[in-house]
């Protein structure tokens, strides 16, 4: 059970019904307090400072990293703080040594952040980019995956959970194909890590990218986990070097190699605290809570005349991201009306998935309601009731 009292940790919930957590989640008070404590009590740069504030800041930054590692079961490999998922994916695309003809396989389900970096790599390095289309519910034909992930494929980049349709992608099966064919596997965990217990060893991926700001952490935080830290760092400079002479440099090992410049220290500390918060609730509980609300939402919306719900339906094997349209109304108009009529915050439009929208035949996009642990059945009822009213008047 998720205790109802947690809602008071998110003060804006007394003003609005927040159903836009797939874009960014809210941060609870203890996360804000941890960040403020850094500012008030021990603000200093991390790294080589010897004074005591620098030592405390360095230790807390380190602790935050350990916490994230434990959260995704990353006993080995390298875990690097980034500013978001987008930066993490771009670091891999820009950091691998490509050669013409290397094959990269991705899907039409991807967020632009997991599509554009590969398109640019294709345009710059002449890689052979394959984009596999999903079915209308977001699922893939395993034969398509088997066919496209040829022996010699360099990398497969796939989302773990769709930010439009809410379906979970069978990453473990894909990992097996990748292992078999000698391909690296990058998983975009932006929508899965905040909602589903994720262990990198079980997933079998080589890179896992996700955003701290979608899992109760502050904006400006993200993660790149790498099984083997073999990519070129994106940025060189302070903190990333061991030795510099007038003519050259040697880079440090460890995560600092990939974190040149002063990092988002308060952000990382806030993210560490957010993880502590999620762990105290229990990710299994978070998952169950969201599954029940998702079912309620899908069943309620599906029953309304003129409303079309996209994705795999009310299966437990999905996340709490629900896309729908209301006949005769643009998704932006629906989102405006939900705000005006009932203080409900949802997202509308293409959700940074334009090729998917074209593929699904919804060029104007969808309305997307998305959940996190702080939502409750009343939020969902209010959404369903207001959509019914809007659809009735359309
Ligand atoms: N991938 C997916 C599946 C997403 O949902 C998002 C955010 N909507 C991103 C990547 C990009 O995340 P960020 O904006 O934090 O870089």
Boltz pocket constraint, residues with backbone or C-beta under 6 A from the ligand:
constraints:
  - pocket:
      binder: B
      contacts: [[A, 22], [A, 23], [A, 83], [A, 84], [A, 85], [A, 86], [A, 87], [A, 111], [A, 113], [A, 114], [A, 159], [A, 161], [A, 162], [A, 163], [A, 188], [A, 190], [A, 191], [A, 211], [A, 221], [A, 222], [A, 351], [A, 352]]
      max_distance: 6.0
